[in-house]
Amino acid sequence: MWEEIVALGVPRLSPATRIRALEEAITVVRALCGGGDPVTFEGEFYQVTELEPASAPTPPIWVGSLGPKALAVTGRQADGWIPGHLADWRSTTVAESRLFVDEAAASVGRSPIEIDTIYNVSGRITQDPLPETRDDEGRWIGGGVAQWVEELTFAALEHGAAAFIYLVPPGDSISDTTLNLWAHEVVPAVRQAIAER
């Protein structure tokens, strides 16, 4: 979304520079949370001089990353990873990418299980089951409430999904019916199914 970022006055960065800036930004955010002594930081992109950190704890830092270098930053620094392109728990892309996250985490003494995987999910939510829940490429396209519950429960229990974000495609809006089905039927049923196992 660089057009939007540049419109805010941020200089356009090369891909390699963006990754360095991301890692530095996470370092600064962590330093400026949780109270303690004033922070001075002289980085390549960010500088802070004697700034009092907030007393609030560091919020969870979730990174949506693709590519080996960005995935490595996620493993070294982030609390959670959001796979890109609506890749899901059954995706080979997720399995291959997660290896970079895990290896980077281990390289700095972190346990890979410290980094949650949070999935963006999209698709139709219907009262009745659909004949197919995945397209020809294996991508989730939705289904009935029971199909969503079964699939998301499987993702959480068998593939370690820590959270799901229902993503509405750009330019679309979520209908009241879809919102109600997600919030009042799918989510509570997934939570219950996980708790019962």
Secondary structure as a PSIPRED ss2 file (coil, helix, strand):
# PSIPRED VFORMAT (PSIPRED V4.0)

   1 M C   1.000  0.000  0.000
   2 W H   0.000  1.000  0.000
   3 E H   0.000  1.000  0.000
   4 E H   0.000  1.000  0.000
   5 I H   0.000  1.000  0.000
   6 V H   0.000  1.000  0.000
   7 A H   0.000  1.000  0.000
   8 L C   1.000  0.000  0.000
   9 G C   1.000  0.000  0.000
  10 V C   1.000  0.000  0.000
  11 P C   1.000  0.000  0.000
  12 R C   1.000  0.000  0.000
  13 L C   1.000  0.000  0.000
  14 S C   1.000  0.000  0.000
  15 P H   0.000  1.000  0.000
  16 A H   0.000  1.000  0.000
  17 T H   0.000  1.000  0.000
  18 R H   0.000  1.000  0.000
  19 I H   0.000  1.000  0.000
  20 R H   0.000  1.000  0.000
  21 A H   0.000  1.000  0.000
  22 L H   0.000  1.000  0.000
  23 E H   0.000  1.000  0.000
  24 E H   0.000  1.000  0.000
  25 A H   0.000  1.000  0.000
  26 I H   0.000  1.000  0.000
  27 T H   0.000  1.000  0.000
  28 V H   0.000  1.000  0.000
  29 V H   0.000  1.000  0.000
  30 R H   0.000  1.000  0.000
  31 A H   0.000  1.000  0.000
  32 L C   1.000  0.000  0.000
  33 C C   1.000  0.000  0.000
  34 G C   1.000  0.000  0.000
  35 G C   1.000  0.000  0.000
  36 G C   1.000  0.000  0.000
  37 D C   1.000  0.000  0.000
  38 P C   1.000  0.000  0.000
  39 V E   0.000  0.000  1.000
  40 T E   0.000  0.000  1.000
  41 F E   0.000  0.000  1.000
  42 E E   0.000  0.000  1.000
  43 G C   1.000  0.000  0.000
  44 E C   1.000  0.000  0.000
  45 F C   1.000  0.000  0.000
  46 Y C   1.000  0.000  0.000
  47 Q E   0.000  0.000  1.000
  48 V E   0.000  0.000  1.000
  49 T E   0.000  0.000  1.000
  50 E E   0.000  0.000  1.000
  51 L E   0.000  0.000  1.000
  52 E C   1.000  0.000  0.000
  53 P C   1.000  0.000  0.000
  54 A C   1.000  0.000  0.000
  55 S C   1.000  0.000  0.000
  56 A C   1.000  0.000  0.000
  57 P C   1.000  0.000  0.000
  58 T C   1.000  0.000  0.000
  59 P C   1.000  0.000  0.000
  60 P C   1.000  0.000  0.000
  61 I C   1.000  0.000  0.000
  62 W E   0.000  0.000  1.000
  63 V E   0.000  0.000  1.000
  64 G E   0.000  0.000  1.000
  65 S E   0.000  0.000  1.000
  66 L C   1.000  0.000  0.000
  67 G C   1.000  0.000  0.000
  68 P H   0.000  1.000  0.000
  69 K H   0.000  1.000  0.000
  70 A H   0.000  1.000  0.000
  71 L H   0.000  1.000  0.000
  72 A H   0.000  1.000  0.000
  73 V H   0.000  1.000  0.000
  74 T H   0.000  1.000  0.000
  75 G H   0.000  1.000  0.000
  76 R H   0.000  1.000  0.000
  77 Q H   0.000  1.000  0.000
  78 A C   1.000  0.000  0.000
  79 D C   1.000  0.000  0.000
  80 G E   0.000  0.000  1.000
  81 W E   0.000  0.000  1.000
  82 I E   0.000  0.000  1.000
  83 P E   0.000  0.000  1.000
  84 G C   1.000  0.000  0.000
  85 H C   1.000  0.000  0.000
  86 L C   1.000  0.000  0.000
  87 A C   1.000  0.000  0.000
  88 D C   1.000  0.000  0.000
  89 W C   1.000  0.000  0.000
  90 R C   1.000  0.000  0.000
  91 S C   1.000  0.000  0.000
  92 T H   0.000  1.000  0.000
  93 T H   0.000  1.000  0.000
  94 V H   0.000  1.000  0.000
  95 A H   0.000  1.000  0.000
  96 E H   0.000  1.000  0.000
  97 S H   0.000  1.000  0.000
  98 R H   0.000  1.000  0.000
  99 L H   0.000  1.000  0.000
 100 F H   0.000  1.000  0.000
 101 V H   0.000  1.000  0.000
 102 D H   0.000  1.000  0.000
 103 E H   0.000  1.000  0.000
 104 A H   0.000  1.000  0.000
 105 A H   0.000  1.000  0.000
 106 A H   0.000  1.000  0.000
 107 S H   0.000  1.000  0.000
 108 V C   1.000  0.000  0.000
 109 G C   1.000  0.000  0.000
 110 R C   1.000  0.000  0.000
 111 S C   1.000  0.000  0.000
 112 P H   0.000  1.000  0.000
 113 I H   0.000  1.000  0.000
 114 E H   0.000  1.000  0.000
 115 I C   1.000  0.000  0.000
 116 D E   0.000  0.000  1.000
 117 T E   0.000  0.000  1.000
 118 I E   0.000  0.000  1.000
 119 Y E   0.000  0.000  1.000
 120 N E   0.000  0.000  1.000
 121 V E   0.000  0.000  1.000
 122 S C   1.000  0.000  0.000
 123 G C   1.000  0.000  0.000
 124 R E   0.000  0.000  1.000
 125 I E   0.000  0.000  1.000
 126 T E   0.000  0.000  1.000
 127 Q C   1.000  0.000  0.000
 128 D C   1.000  0.000  0.000
 129 P C   1.000  0.000  0.000
 130 L C   1.000  0.000  0.000
 131 P C   1.000  0.000  0.000
 132 E C   1.000  0.000  0.000
 133 T C   1.000  0.000  0.000
 134 R E   0.000  0.000  1.000
 135 D C   1.000  0.000  0.000
 136 D C   1.000  0.000  0.000
 137 E C   1.000  0.000  0.000
 138 G C   1.000  0.000  0.000
 139 R C   1.000  0.000  0.000
 140 W E   0.000  0.000  1.000
 141 I C   1.000  0.000  0.000
 142 G E   0.000  0.000  1.000
 143 G E   0.000  0.000  1.000
 144 G E   0.000  0.000  1.000
 145 V H   0.000  1.000  0.000
 146 A H   0.000  1.000  0.000
 147 Q H   0.000  1.000  0.000
 148 W H   0.000  1.000  0.000
 149 V H   0.000  1.000  0.000
 150 E H   0.000  1.000  0.000
 151 E H   0.000  1.000  0.000
 152 L H   0.000  1.000  0.000
 153 T H   0.000  1.000  0.000
 154 F H   0.000  1.000  0.000
 155 A H   0.000  1.000  0.000
 156 A H   0.000  1.000  0.000
 157 L H   0.000  1.000  0.000
 158 E H   0.000  1.000  0.000
 159 H H   0.000  1.000  0.000
 160 G C   1.000  0.000  0.000
 161 A E   0.000  0.000  1.000
 162 A E   0.000  0.000  1.000
 163 A E   0.000  0.000  1.000
 164 F E   0.000  0.000  1.000
 165 I E   0.000  0.000  1.000
 166 Y E   0.000  0.000  1.000
 167 L C   1.000  0.000  0.000
 168 V C   1.000  0.000  0.000
 169 P C   1.000  0.000  0.000
 170 P C   1.000  0.000  0.000
 171 G C   1.000  0.000  0.000
 172 D C   1.000  0.000  0.000
 173 S C   1.000  0.000  0.000
 174 I C   1.000  0.000  0.000
 175 S C   1.000  0.000  0.000
 176 D H   0.000  1.000  0.000
 177 T H   0.000  1.000  0.000
 178 T H   0.000  1.000  0.000
 179 L H   0.000  1.000  0.000
 180 N H   0.000  1.000  0.000
 181 L H   0.000  1.000  0.000
 182 W H   0.000  1.000  0.000
 183 A H   0.000  1.000  0.000
 184 H H   0.000  1.000  0.000
 185 E H   0.000  1.000  0.000
 186 V H   0.000  1.000  0.000
 187 V H   0.000  1.000  0.000
 188 P H   0.000  1.000  0.000
 189 A H   0.000  1.000  0.000
 190 V H   0.000  1.000  0.000
 191 R H   0.000  1.000  0.000
 192 Q H   0.000  1.000  0.000
 193 A H   0.000  1.000  0.000
 194 I H   0.000  1.000  0.000
 195 A H   0.000  1.000  0.000
 196 E C   1.000  0.000  0.000
 197 R C   1.000  0.000  0.000
